[in-house]
Amino acid sequence: MDSYLIQVNGQGDHVPLLDIHLKTNGNSMSLGKVKGWKPRWAVRASEMSKKTFNPVRAIVDSMKVEPNPKKAMISLSLGDPTVFGNLPTNDEVTRAMKEALDSGRYNGYAPSVGYQSCREAVAVYYSCPEAPLKAQDVILTSGCSQAIELALAVLANPGQNILVPRPGFSLYKTLALSMGIEVKLYNLLPEKSWEIDLKHLESLVDEKTACVIVNNPSNPCGSVFSKSHLQKILAVASRQCVPILADEIYGDMVFADCKYEPIATLSTNVPILSCGGLAKRWLVPGWRMGWILIHDRRDIFGNEIRDGLLRLSQRILGPCTIVQGALERILHRTPPDFYHNTLSILKSNADLCYAALSAIPGLQPVRPAGAMYLMVEIEMEHFPEFENDVEFTERLISEQSVFCLPATCFEYPNFFRVVITVPEEMILEACNRIQEFCEMHYQGAEGAQDLECDK
């Protein structure tokens, strides 16, 4: 028997839209919009945009505090080595860019995964007997952040989960949640120079785990994993059959008494997507040149992951072609002294900062071994007037005009992060001000208890 359904769409004072459907033997057929229908605006933000949340911006933007007008602002918060001009890139790097621009050969579209010659240059630069690479193993991206985004997008589906370090770079969570991917946080251990709590890491793996992110050297910790610790991480990944997304943007940015080991050189059976770029080591974060290195010697990824990365790269048609044109020269002609000098400055600043902050009652810095950062524990029981690290850093700004990021930004409350790329005199002045601030607010055990009772 035929049935007829009249569906009325509309609300409020709007003229309803009559969309008449005729059902015949279970099949529905629309007769179209009828007279009286009027279009109306109904533009809404996408679900993806609503799920996109940057905790650093959310916390920093909510810090409604003005610096002390009597003291010049010292910002130790931004991981951009170019801010103060004390760490310029090398002349060979800028010369390579000028030549690429002047050649006129890099003004058009490139393949979405990058020029073949540029992929070859990256492969040659990073290839080694323990982890060989060819051009087809390299995907060029718009900065390391896009490399991480593509790697996550190709490895994980909505509803799956990824394992992320705590404390860790906030972008991992921002990207994952926007894609509908669950984030599970595994702990790093400050008392062990921020090594991974391997038992905790392995306990989080389940049938929906798509990958584990390993950030080495670390932002925000400035830690560098030893070869033996990396091998233990790989053993977990191998037992659980979980691929690794290696964020190695600070690769080779380690201090003289430490050695950097690319994780892919230590395993033949764990498939790894290693993300890197020019930003930090070559001191040009604004040039937005990154890459993914595909390490898959057991063919576990196979063609599917490679094809997926190719398709995903076609969404924005690849990184800047002029930087690509300069890439081979940047990689192969930058003099070793440039890297050495940069690391000498960072090591000197790290030592100065660590020594100065170690002498301040109530603070416990963790000595860094690389990258551009240092993490400092706040012994909150000695600063009872502050609820947490956010309040502590807010008051540090308002009283001393020193801006450090509260480690709540990195899912690790009651610490703060210091950027060590600023000029030496600013590091020393900032540490002096932090000492003055802590001496003003520090309470011994008895004083802290008295203040708690007063509350």
Number of C-alpha atoms within 10 A of each C-alpha: 6 9 12 11 11 10 11 11 12 12 9 6 6 12 13 14 18 18 16 18 17 16 15 12 9 10 10 14 11 10 11 10 12 11 8 9 15 11 8 7 5 5 6 6 7 8 11 13 10 10 15 16 18 15 17 19 12 11 15 15 10 10 15 9 14 12 19 16 11 9 13 11 16 19 19 20 17 16 18 17 23 17 13 11 11 14 18 15 20 17 13 18 20 14 14 21 20 15 14 21 17 11 12 10 11 17 13 9 13 16 15 19 24 23 20 15 14 23 24 18 21 25 20 17 13 14 15 11 7 11 18 17 22 16 17 14 18 26 28 30 29 19 23 26 22 22 27 26 19 22 25 22 18 19 20 20 16 13 12 18 24 26 24 23 24 20 26 25 20 21 17 20 24 18 23 24 19 17 21 18 21 21 18 18 19 22 20 21 13 18 8 11 17 22 18 22 15 17 11 13 21 16 9 14 21 12 9 13 23 24 25 24 22 21 25 27 27 28 25 27 31 28 27 29 23 14 16 10 14 21 15 13 21 23 16 17 21 16 10 14 17 21 23 27 26 24 24 20 26 25 22 20 26 23 21 12 8 14 16 19 17 19 22 25 15 16 19 15 19 25 25 27 27 27 31 26 27 23 20 21 21 20 19 20 19 11 16 18 26 23 28 28 26 25 25 22 18 11 11 16 18 12 10 11 15 17 12 15 20 17 15 19 23 12 9 10 17 23 26 21 22 22 21 23 23 22 23 19 19 23 18 13 12 17 14 8 10 17 17 14 12 19 21 15 19 26 23 14 23 28 14 17 22 20 14 18 19 16 12 19 16 21 20 17 23 21 22 25 26 30 32 30 24 25 27 22 19 21 16 20 17 21 21 19 17 16 12 17 23 24 15 23 21 24 21 22 23 18 20 23 23 26 24 22 25 28 24 19 25 24 17 17 16 19 27 27 26 28 28 28 28 25 15 18 10 16 23 15 13 23 20 16 19 22 18 15 19 20 13 10 14 20 21 13 10 10 14 18 14 13 13 12 8 7 7
